[in-house]
Amino acid sequence: MLSLTTGLAPLVLAGLLGWTGAVKAFGRGTAQQAPKTALARMLRSSEQATTVLRATGAGELLIAAGLLVVPANPVPGAAAAVLGAGFLAYLGYGRSVAPESSCGCSAREDSPITWRSFARAAAVLIGGATAAMARGTWWSAVSERPAGSLAFLAGAAAVLIALSADLDRWWLLPLRRTRLRVFGHPLLGTAAGNQVPVAASVELLENSLAWQAAAPVVRSALLDHWEDNGWRILQYSGVYGARENARPVTVVFALDATAGRDTGGDPVVRVSYVDADSGEAVAVDELGAVPSRKSLPMAG
């Protein structure tokens, strides 16, 4: 197994560096992503960051070519190990000075520097050191042990994909969507139904026309919520009327419990105002943007 790992390390590392190098050197998104990286923060220049990213990509491509063509030569592997060590140092410094910035490792990631960035840089360091110790060629390892080589390459590819945040949209996001469809959302406390979390309903409400019309009355954050016949009821407190005639009211909104940001279209939102003292519905005549003011079911 050790000989197989040593023999195939140049091929795996060449694939990783060839991919990230090509994206940085030739990708159209490099210039757009450069300002978001920790490198731009360090250099205080998006243009210089773009130049450094493209130069780094060219270097990665050169090392990848060496690993593919002369895998038994220790120079490409040693160069990859030095590159991995440099990546780790850059990530550590970038994490300390610009934790909210991306690393620019593949010129596509726009998420902050995380443990996956460090793990991938460590993989380059370890892979380079392993490739430098190779005494044979990767094509000899494949021809001698094809089944073992296929299994090793598949496992290595899976690990590298898992460490690449910009590939999440191809496997991790579909996997999460499938889990939610099968088991329901964990924040709901139930596996049944296709309701969205309460926080998603609140976000949808606060971007609606009904909320804009009722916002001058609302005086609190969300106080209570419940479901009734497919509607999600959201309760707030408020004050209605001029200063001399102001009275406390309960503001109750209702919207589809399954509606979310991805549903599309403007949500149907119903709103009622209930006198906090008497429990009587308050007649409101001038709330122009509210779609409907019919009475809503109360809790209990």
C-alpha positions in Angstrom: 0.0 0.0 0.0 2.9 2.4 0.8 4.5 1.8 -2.6 1.1 2.4 -4.3 0.6 5.6 -2.4 4.1 6.8 -3.3 3.7 5.8 -6.9 0.4 7.5 -7.4 1.0 10.6 -5.3 2.5 12.5 -8.3 -0.6 11.8 -10.4 -3.1 12.9 -7.6 -1.1 16.0 -6.8 -0.8 16.9 -10.5 -4.5 16.6 -10.9 -5.1 19.0 -7.9 -2.5 21.5 -8.9 -3.5 21.4 -12.6 -7.1 22.2 -11.8 -6.4 25.0 -9.3 -3.6 26.4 -11.4 -5.7 26.5 -14.6 -8.6 28.2 -12.8 -6.3 30.9 -11.4 -4.1 31.4 -14.5 -6.8 31.4 -17.2 -10.1 31.7 -15.4 -12.3 34.7 -16.2 -13.3 34.9 -12.6 -9.8 35.5 -11.2 -10.1 39.3 -11.5 -13.6 39.3 -10.0 -12.6 37.2 -7.1 -9.2 38.8 -6.3 -10.7 41.8 -4.4 -12.5 39.4 -2.1 -9.3 37.5 -1.1 -7.1 38.0 1.9 -4.2 38.5 -0.6 -5.8 41.8 -1.8 -6.0 42.9 1.8 -2.4 42.1 2.4 -1.2 43.8 -0.8 -3.7 46.6 -0.6 -4.3 46.3 -4.3 -6.8 44.2 -6.2 -4.7 44.5 -9.4 -1.6 43.1 -7.7 -3.6 40.4 -6.1 -4.8 39.3 -9.5 -1.3 39.3 -10.9 0.0 37.2 -8.0 -2.9 34.7 -8.3 -2.3 34.3 -12.0 1.4 33.8 -11.4 0.8 31.3 -8.7 -1.6 29.4 -11.1 1.2 29.3 -13.7 3.6 28.0 -11.1 1.1 25.3 -10.1 0.6 24.3 -13.8 4.4 24.0 -14.2 4.8 21.8 -11.1 1.8 19.7 -12.3 3.4 19.1 -15.7 6.7 18.1 -14.0 4.8 15.6 -11.7 3.1 14.1 -14.8 6.1 13.9 -17.1 9.0 13.1 -14.7 7.3 11.7 -11.6 10.5 9.8 -10.5 12.4 13.1 -10.4 12.3 14.5 -6.8 12.4 18.2 -7.9 8.6 18.6 -8.8 7.6 16.9 -5.6 9.9 19.0 -3.5 8.6 22.1 -5.3 5.0 21.1 -4.5 6.0 20.6 -0.8 7.5 24.1 -0.7 4.3 25.4 -2.4 2.1 23.7 0.2 4.2 25.1 3.1 3.8 28.6 1.5 0.1 28.1 1.2 -0.2 27.2 4.9 1.8 30.2 5.9 -0.4 32.5 3.7 -3.6 31.0 5.1 -2.4 31.4 8.7 -1.5 35.0 8.1 -4.7 35.7 6.1 -6.9 34.2 8.7 -5.4 36.5 11.3 -5.6 39.8 9.3 -8.7 39.2 7.2 -10.8 36.3 8.6 -13.8 37.3 6.6 -12.0 37.1 3.3 -11.6 34.1 1.0 -8.3 32.5 0.3 -8.4 32.6 -3.5 -7.0 29.1 -3.5 -9.0 28.2 -6.7 -10.0 31.8 -7.6 -13.6 30.7 -7.3 -14.2 30.3 -3.6 -15.8 33.3 -2.0 -16.3 31.8 1.5 -14.0 32.8 4.4 -10.9 30.7 5.1 -11.9 27.6 7.0 -10.3 24.3 8.1 -10.8 22.9 4.6 -8.4 25.4 3.1 -5.8 24.5 5.6 -6.4 20.8 5.0 -6.0 21.1 1.3 -2.8 23.1 1.7 -1.5 20.4 4.0 -2.5 17.8 1.4 -0.3 19.6 -1.1 2.6 19.7 1.4 2.3 16.0 2.3 1.6 15.0 -1.3 4.7 16.8 -2.5 6.9 15.2 0.1 5.5 11.8 -0.8 6.0 12.5 -4.5 9.6 13.5 -3.9 10.3 10.0 -2.5 8.8 8.3 -5.6 11.3 6.0 -7.3 9.0 4.7 -10.1 6.4 6.2 -12.4 2.7 6.5 -11.8 1.9 4.7 -15.1 4.0 1.7 -13.8 2.0 1.7 -10.6 -1.3 1.7 -12.5 -0.2 -1.0 -14.9 1.0 -3.3 -12.1 -2.0 -2.8 -9.8 -4.9 -1.5 -11.8 -7.7 -2.4 -9.4 -5.8 -1.0 -6.4 -4.9 2.1 -8.3 -8.5 2.8 -9.3 -9.7 2.4 -5.8 -6.9 4.7 -4.5 -7.5 7.4 -7.1 -11.3 7.3 -6.4 -10.7 7.7 -2.7 -8.2 10.5 -3.2 -10.5 12.3 -5.6 -13.4 12.1 -3.1 -11.2 13.6 -0.4 -10.0 16.5 -2.6 -13.6 17.2 -3.7 -14.8 17.3 -0.1 -12.0 19.8 0.7 -13.0 22.1 -2.1 -15.7 24.6 -1.1 -16.4 25.7 -4.6 -17.5 22.2 -5.6 -20.1 22.0 -2.8 -22.8 23.0 -5.3 -22.3 19.8 -7.2 -22.6 17.3 -4.3 -23.1 18.8 -0.9 -26.0 21.1 -1.6 -28.0 18.4 -3.5 -27.2 16.0 -0.7 -28.6 18.5 1.9 -31.7 19.2 -0.2 -32.4 15.4 -0.4 -31.9 15.0 3.4 -34.4 17.9 4.0 -37.0 16.3 1.6 -36.7 12.9 3.3 -36.3 13.8 7.0 -37.7 17.3 7.2 -36.0 20.4 8.5 -34.3 19.8 11.9 -35.3 23.3 13.2 -39.0 22.3 12.9 -38.8 19.6 15.6 -40.8 17.3 13.3 -40.0 15.2 10.3 -43.4 15.6 8.7 -44.5 18.2 6.2 -42.6 20.6 4.1 -42.8 23.7 6.3 -39.9 26.1 6.4 -38.2 27.3 9.6 -39.9 30.1 11.5 -36.9 32.3 10.8 -37.4 31.9 7.1 -41.1 32.9 7.4 -40.0 36.0 9.4 -37.5 37.0 6.8 -40.1 36.5 4.0 -42.6 38.6 6.0 -40.2 41.4 6.6 -39.6 41.8 2.9 -43.3 41.9 2.0 -45.6 44.8 1.2 -47.8 43.9 4.2 -44.9 44.4 6.6 -44.0 47.7 5.0 -47.5 49.0 5.5 -47.8 47.7 9.1 -44.2 48.5 10.2 -45.2 51.9 11.7 -47.6 50.1 14.1 -45.2 47.2 15.1 -43.2 47.9 18.3 -41.6 44.5 19.0 -39.7 41.6 17.6 -41.6 38.3 17.1 -43.4 37.3 20.3 -45.2 34.1 19.4 -46.0 31.9 16.4 -48.2 28.9 15.6 -49.6 27.0 12.7 -53.3 26.8 11.7 -54.7 25.0 8.6 -51.5 25.5 6.6 -51.0 29.1 7.8 -48.1 30.2 9.9 -49.3 32.9 12.4 -46.7 35.4 13.6 -47.6 37.7 16.5 -46.1 41.0 17.4 -47.1 43.9 19.8 -47.7 47.4 18.5 -49.2 50.8 19.2 -52.0 52.2 16.9 -53.3 55.7 16.7 -52.1 59.2 17.3 -50.3 60.1 20.5 -53.5 61.3 22.2 -55.5 58.3 21.2 -52.8 55.7 21.0 -53.7 52.2 22.2 -51.7 49.0 22.5 -52.6 46.3 19.9 -51.5 42.8 19.0 -50.4 42.7 15.4 -51.0 39.2 13.8 -49.6 38.2 10.4 -50.4 35.0 8.6 -48.6 33.5 5.6 -48.2 30.1 3.9 -46.2 27.9 6.3 -44.4 26.3 3.3 -43.4 29.6 1.6 -39.7 30.5 1.5 -37.3 32.7 -0.5 -37.1 30.0 -3.2 -40.9 29.7 -3.6 -41.1 32.5 -6.1 -43.7 35.3 -6.4 -44.9 37.7 -3.8 -46.2 35.9 -0.7 -49.9 36.3 0.3 -49.8 37.9 3.8 -52.8 38.6 5.9 -52.7 40.9 8.9 -55.1 41.7 11.8 -54.9 44.2 14.6 -56.4 43.2 17.9 -56.9 45.6 20.9 -54.5 44.3 23.6 -57.0 45.2 26.4 -60.4 44.2 25.0 -59.4 41.5 22.5 -61.6 43.2 19.9 -60.5 43.5 16.3 -59.3 47.0 15.4 -60.8 48.5 12.2 -58.1 50.0 10.2 -59.0 52.0 7.1 -55.7 53.3 5.7 -53.2 50.5 5.3 -53.0 50.7 1.6 -50.4 47.9 0.9 -52.0 45.2 3.1 -53.4 42.4 0.9 -56.1 41.3 3.3 -57.3 42.3 6.8 -59.6 39.4 7.6 -59.6 38.1 11.1 -57.0 35.5 11.9 -57.2 32.5 14.3 -55.6 33.2 17.6 -53.6 30.8 19.7 -55.3 28.5 22.2 
